Amino acid sequence: MPRLKYASVLRILVILGLFCLWVQIMLSASNGGLERDNEELMNSNDTSEQVLALVPPELHKYLTVHPKNASGNATERTGPKNITDIRKAIEKYNSAQIIHNEDIYGPVQNDTIIIVIQVHTRLTYLRHLIVSLAQAKDIDRTLLVFSHDYYDEEINSLVRSIDFTKVMQIFYPYSIQTHPNEFPGVDPNDCPRDAKLEQAIKLKCNNALHPDLHGHYREAKYTQTKHHWWWKANRVFNQLHCTAAHTGMVVFLEEDHYVAEDFIHMLHLLRATADKSCPHCEILCLGTYLKTYQYHLTGDKRKKQLNLSYIQQVRAANEERRRRQMETQAWNYQVYPNLYSNTQKVEITPWHSSMHNMGMVFNRTVWRGIAELHEQFCAYDDYNWDYSLLHLSQNRPRRDKFRVILCKGPRVFHIGECGIHHKKSNCNASTVISKVQKLLQNAKPYLFPSRVAATVSAGGAKHNKRLTKGNGGWGDVRDQELCANMTKIGREARSYSYYT
């Protein structure tokens, strides 16, 4: 009997163990599927009626989703199969440098605001960015430059349908799409990401002697973003005909950003304030990642607020946010009072990559200073362009770190809940977009302020913490050389030799 009882218990334990193992495998597969399909799910969601209700009817055309592509738009989706044709098309467009709508809105002037938008494949976000740009005051005086690292006819058609300002497209020519089986894409002989140094040497795989600082080998899907950012900046400042003598401001956006209708107005106010109060500020910033936004305050509240310490103000803001959430069950994008009604606050502080990388603005003079230190950017072992720029900022010979002047009430918002760094199971873009739309609707009485008041901040510990090492992902010497070579291509270059 004891033996039978022992055998029964053992069988039960074995069955339970196998069941637990099966559950783990299924959960792992499910999570992997979610990560792969996040972008596809996000793009397949139709724009909600709630979002459309806040978009002028004449702009609905930019949100039209064609049934033939209702399940597409993911990075790995099936695209044109002839890589040679795609390369030729990219070279053709880059060489032609066509500016659409120039006959309607006039040529690019030396002080025209140039808005450069980095585009991958998230078509839904891009549609809403375009809608927000269309509603911005004075947008017809700008040039939109869409910089693509994926050639897609539906994306191209959307961009070329823009009729509210001048538009240009540029195409990153060293993409994974155009180099699927060779560097800068994924070479079959590339070292596996997690291979140990000794194993990589035995395999004789590419760049076996140069893993990153964490001991990992390159992943093309991550290195491409930094390459693309660096390429487009070089392209805009050094190679386009229309920018040969350009001295104005260049705004850097991404496909999953959303702008307020007065962002150009605020940009001029920031520039004027910087000229007066901070002539050594190299960067302007229109965005922030904080979720409580300060735009306004009236009489009695202002006096009460001035008597509170900073900690008390933060606590009051948190209490107000909790109260509103209890009342409306709304997401935590909201407008919160600031110290002025007609005058809004801007801050002058040391530039920090993770806080001031959205809606960045600088001009050719600043770019020249960056390009001169391209080795600081290109050789730094970090696959993030913003942290690489921070490293450059902290290591400028005989110069202080970059200083930034930014809006305390942002004019650029991040709506991308899914992407390379964000893996959420629910990627319904409409949910986030509707929150930003409502926030801007509530803030409407406080947009287009007549003036701003600047405060100087030394920055917190995070601002001033010196980078000791990067995040890795950039140890491959081929990535460092490709990056450096982009800076060496001068304005005289009219065509590209594909890097192999």
Residue, then its C-alpha position, 0 to 999 in steps of 0.5 A: m500500500p505505501r508503494l502504491k500511494y507513493a507511486s500515485v503521488l509521484r504520478i500526480l507531481v509529474i503531471l502537475g510539473l508537465f502542466c506547469l511547463w506547458v503553461q509556461i510555453m504557451l505564455s511565452a509563445s503568446n507574449g512573443g506573438l503579442e510583441r510581433d503583432n503589436e504594431e499590426l494590431m495598432n495599425s489595423n484598428d479603425t479610427s474611432e468615431q470619437v477621434l473623428a468627431l474632433v477632426p475637421p471633416e475636410l481632414h478626414k481624407y488623411l485618415t482614410v484606411h483602404p480595405k486592401n491594407a486593413s491588416g497590414n502596416a507592420t514592419e515585417r509585412t509583405g512589401p515590394k519583392n524586387i529590392t533592386d527596383i526599390r533601390k532604384a526608386i530611392e536613388k531616383y527620388n533622393s536625386a530629384q529632390i522634388i518639393h511638392n506644392e512649391d508652385i502654390y506656397g512659393p520656394v523655400q526661403n533661408d529662414t523657412i521653418i523646416i520640419v523633418i519627420q522620421v518615418h518607419t511603418r506606423l501608418t496610423y500614427l503618421r495619419h494623425l500627425i499629418v492631421s495635427l500639422a494640417q491644423a497648425k497656424d502658419i503651417d503653409r509657410t513651412l517645408l515638411v521633409f518626410s524621411h523614410d527608412y521603409y519604402d511603401e507606396e501607401i505611405n508615399s501616397l499619403v504623404r504626397s496627398i498633403d495639400f496644406t504646405k510644401v512637402m519633400q520626401i527623402f529615403y534612407p538608402y542603407s535600410i534593412q529593407t534594401h539590404p535584407n541579407e547584408f550589412p547594414g541589414v542582417d548578414p547570414n554570417d552575423c554573430p548571434r546576439d547572445a553568442k559568447l566571445e569564444q563561441a563567436i571566434k570559433l564560428k568566425c562570424n562577422n565582427a566576432l572580436h567586437p561585441d558591445l560593452h555588455g557582450h552582445y552583438r548587433e541587432a539591425k532593427y535597433t542600429q537602424t534608428k540611430h543610423h537613420w537619425w544621423w543620416k537625415a540630419n546630414r542630408v537636410f543640412n549638407q546635401l539638399h539644394c533647397t537648404a544650401a543657404h538655409t539659416g533658419m530653424v529645423v524641427f525634428l519630429e517622429e511619426d508618432h508625435y502630435v502637435a498643437e495648433d500653436f506650435i509654430h507660434m510657440l516656436h517663435l516665442l521660444r526663439a525670441t526669448a532665447d535670443k534675449s535671455c539665453p543666447h548660448c541656448e543651442i536647442l529649443c524643445l517643444g515637447t515633454y513626456l510628463k502627463t500633467y501639463q501646465y498652461h494657465l492660472t487665474g487670479d486667486k489661484r495664482k496668489k495661493q500657488l505662489n505661497l506654496s513650496y515646490i513640494q506642496q505644488v507637486r502634491a497639490a497637482n497630484e491631488e488634483r489629478r487624482r480627484r479628476q480621475m475619480e470623477t471622470q475615470a479619464w487617462n492622466y493626460q490633462v491640463y493643470p494650472n500654471l502661474y500665469s494666464n496670458t504669460q506662460k512659463v518656459e524653462i532654461t536648463p541643461w539638455h538631457s536626452s530622455m527629457h528633451n528629445m521630442g520636438m527638438v529644434f536647432n539651426r545650421t550653426v548648432w549642427r556644424g558644432i555637432a558634425e565636427l564631433h561626429e566621432q563622439f556620436c558615431a563611436y559611442d557604444d549606444y544604439n540610441w541617437d539621443y543618448s549618443l547626442l548627450h554623450l557628445s554634449q558632455n564631452r565637447p572640448r572647452r565648451d559646456k553641455f547643450r542648454v535647452i529652452l523648453c515649453k512647460g506646457p508642451r506643444v508636441f505630444h508622444i502618442g506612440e504606445c507601441g513600437i521598438h521600446h513600447k510593447k503593450s498588449n493593447c495597441n489601439a492608437s485611437t485611445v491615446i489620440s483621443k486623450v491628446q485631442k481632448l487635452l488640446q481642446n481643454a487647453k484651447p483658451y490658453l494657446f497662442p499666449s502673447r508672451v512667455a516668462a523664462t526661468v533658469s534651472a540648474g537641472g536635477a541630478k538626472h540632468n547633470k549625471r555624467l554618462t559613464k557608459g552607453n546602453g550598448g548595441w553599437g560595438d560593431v565597427r561596421d556601424q561606427e564606420l557607416c555612421a562616420n562616412m555619412t558625415k563625410i558625404g558632402r553637398e556635392a554628392r548627388s547619388y549613393s554608393y550602397y554600403t556592402 
